[in-house]
Amino acid sequence: MSTLVKIPIGRQHEALGEKEETLYLEANLHIPQRSEGIIVFTHGSGSGRYTPRNQSVAGKLNEDGLATLLLDLLTADEEKIDNQTRQLRFDIDLLSKRLISAIDWITNSPDITEKVGAFQEYFLN
C-alpha cells in the first residue's frame, strides 16, 4: 500500500500580502519489507503517478524488493497552467531542482535508508 507524502520544494512569494508559502510536491511512497533500494519515478506532463502504466511498473519493482516514490514534478496548479501553455514541461532548470529536492528529502528522511535510483519517463504531447 502506498503512502501519500508531501515533499517541500521551496517557497512561493505572494505579491500583495508579502505572505510566504511553502510549496509541496505530492508523491506516492511504497517501501516493501526488506527493500534493497528506492526508485524515484518522475513524470512528464500528460502522465502521472496514477496512470495504470506507472502503477504497474512500480508494482513490479515493489514485488522485486525495491521501494518506489512516484513523483509528479509539477504542482496541481502548475499542471493546469502547463496543460494550456506547454512551457513548464520543458523548464529543465525547474524540473531538475525539484528532482534534487526529492532526492534530498529521501536522503534526509530517517525512515528511508535505501540506496536511491531514478527512473524518468516522458512522452511529448
Contacts in CASP RR format, 6 or more apart in sequence:
PFRMAT RR
TARGET T0000
AUTHOR 0000-0000-0000
METHOD contacts of the structure
MODEL  1
MSTLVKIPIGRQHEALGEKEETLYLEANLHIPQRSEGIIVFTHGSGSGRY
TPRNQSVAGKLNEDGLATLLLDLLTADEEKIDNQTRQLRFDIDLLSKRLI
SAIDWITNSPDITEKVGAFQEYFLN
1 30 0 8 1.000
2 28 0 8 1.000
2 29 0 8 1.000
2 30 0 8 1.000
2 70 0 8 1.000
3 28 0 8 1.000
3 29 0 8 1.000
3 30 0 8 1.000
4 26 0 8 1.000
4 27 0 8 1.000
4 28 0 8 1.000
4 29 0 8 1.000
5 26 0 8 1.000
5 27 0 8 1.000
5 28 0 8 1.000
5 29 0 8 1.000
5 69 0 8 1.000
6 24 0 8 1.000
6 25 0 8 1.000
6 26 0 8 1.000
6 27 0 8 1.000
7 24 0 8 1.000
7 25 0 8 1.000
7 26 0 8 1.000
7 27 0 8 1.000
7 71 0 8 1.000
7 101 0 8 1.000
7 102 0 8 1.000
7 105 0 8 1.000
8 22 0 8 1.000
8 23 0 8 1.000
8 24 0 8 1.000
8 101 0 8 1.000
8 105 0 8 1.000
9 23 0 8 1.000
9 24 0 8 1.000
9 25 0 8 1.000
9 97 0 8 1.000
9 98 0 8 1.000
9 101 0 8 1.000
10 22 0 8 1.000
10 23 0 8 1.000
10 101 0 8 1.000
11 20 0 8 1.000
11 21 0 8 1.000
11 22 0 8 1.000
11 23 0 8 1.000
12 20 0 8 1.000
12 21 0 8 1.000
12 22 0 8 1.000
12 23 0 8 1.000
13 19 0 8 1.000
13 20 0 8 1.000
14 20 0 8 1.000
14 21 0 8 1.000
23 75 0 8 1.000
24 75 0 8 1.000
25 71 0 8 1.000
25 72 0 8 1.000
25 73 0 8 1.000
25 74 0 8 1.000
25 75 0 8 1.000
25 98 0 8 1.000
25 101 0 8 1.000
25 102 0 8 1.000
26 49 0 8 1.000
26 72 0 8 1.000
26 76 0 8 1.000
27 49 0 8 1.000
27 69 0 8 1.000
27 70 0 8 1.000
27 71 0 8 1.000
27 72 0 8 1.000
27 102 0 8 1.000
28 49 0 8 1.000
28 58 0 8 1.000
28 68 0 8 1.000
28 69 0 8 1.000
28 70 0 8 1.000
29 67 0 8 1.000
29 68 0 8 1.000
29 69 0 8 1.000
30 58 0 8 1.000
30 59 0 8 1.000
30 62 0 8 1.000
30 67 0 8 1.000
30 68 0 8 1.000
31 38 0 8 1.000
31 67 0 8 1.000
31 112 0 8 1.000
31 114 0 8 1.000
32 62 0 8 1.000
32 63 0 8 1.000
32 65 0 8 1.000
32 66 0 8 1.000
32 67 0 8 1.000
34 65 0 8 1.000
35 65 0 8 1.000
35 66 0 8 1.000
35 67 0 8 1.000
35 114 0 8 1.000
36 65 0 8 1.000
36 66 0 8 1.000
36 114 0 8 1.000
36 115 0 8 1.000
37 65 0 8 1.000
37 66 0 8 1.000
37 67 0 8 1.000
37 114 0 8 1.000
37 115 0 8 1.000
37 116 0 8 1.000
37 117 0 8 1.000
38 66 0 8 1.000
38 67 0 8 1.000
38 68 0 8 1.000
38 69 0 8 1.000
38 106 0 8 1.000
38 112 0 8 1.000
38 114 0 8 1.000
38 115 0 8 1.000
38 116 0 8 1.000
38 117 0 8 1.000
39 58 0 8 1.000
39 61 0 8 1.000
39 66 0 8 1.000
39 67 0 8 1.000
39 68 0 8 1.000
39 69 0 8 1.000
39 117 0 8 1.000
39 118 0 8 1.000
39 119 0 8 1.000
40 68 0 8 1.000
40 69 0 8 1.000
40 71 0 8 1.000
40 99 0 8 1.000
40 102 0 8 1.000
40 103 0 8 1.000
40 106 0 8 1.000
40 116 0 8 1.000
40 117 0 8 1.000
40 118 0 8 1.000
40 119 0 8 1.000
41 49 0 8 1.000
41 54 0 8 1.000
41 57 0 8 1.000
41 58 0 8 1.000
41 68 0 8 1.000
41 69 0 8 1.000
41 70 0 8 1.000
41 71 0 8 1.000
41 119 0 8 1.000
41 120 0 8 1.000
41 121 0 8 1.000
42 71 0 8 1.000
42 73 0 8 1.000
42 95 0 8 1.000
42 99 0 8 1.000
42 102 0 8 1.000
42 118 0 8 1.000
42 119 0 8 1.000
42 120 0 8 1.000
42 121 0 8 1.000
43 49 0 8 1.000
43 54 0 8 1.000
43 70 0 8 1.000
43 71 0 8 1.000
43 72 0 8 1.000
43 73 0 8 1.000
43 121 0 8 1.000
43 122 0 8 1.000
44 72 0 8 1.000
44 73 0 8 1.000
44 89 0 8 1.000
44 120 0 8 1.000
44 121 0 8 1.000
44 122 0 8 1.000
44 123 0 8 1.000
45 74 0 8 1.000
45 79 0 8 1.000
45 82 0 8 1.000
45 83 0 8 1.000
45 86 0 8 1.000
45 88 0 8 1.000
45 89 0 8 1.000
45 125 0 8 1.000
46 123 0 8 1.000
46 125 0 8 1.000
47 53 0 8 1.000
47 54 0 8 1.000
47 121 0 8 1.000
47 122 0 8 1.000
47 123 0 8 1.000
48 54 0 8 1.000
48 70 0 8 1.000
48 72 0 8 1.000
49 55 0 8 1.000
49 70 0 8 1.000
49 71 0 8 1.000
49 72 0 8 1.000
54 70 0 8 1.000
54 121 0 8 1.000
55 70 0 8 1.000
57 119 0 8 1.000
58 68 0 8 1.000
58 70 0 8 1.000
59 68 0 8 1.000
61 68 0 8 1.000
62 68 0 8 1.000
67 112 0 8 1.000
67 114 0 8 1.000
69 102 0 8 1.000
69 106 0 8 1.000
71 99 0 8 1.000
71 102 0 8 1.000
72 79 0 8 1.000
73 94 0 8 1.000
73 95 0 8 1.000
73 98 0 8 1.000
73 99 0 8 1.000
74 82 0 8 1.000
74 88 0 8 1.000
74 89 0 8 1.000
78 88 0 8 1.000
81 87 0 8 1.000
81 88 0 8 1.000
82 88 0 8 1.000
82 89 0 8 1.000
86 125 0 8 1.000
88 94 0 8 1.000
99 118 0 8 1.000
103 116 0 8 1.000
103 118 0 8 1.000
106 112 0 8 1.000
106 116 0 8 1.000
107 116 0 8 1.000
END
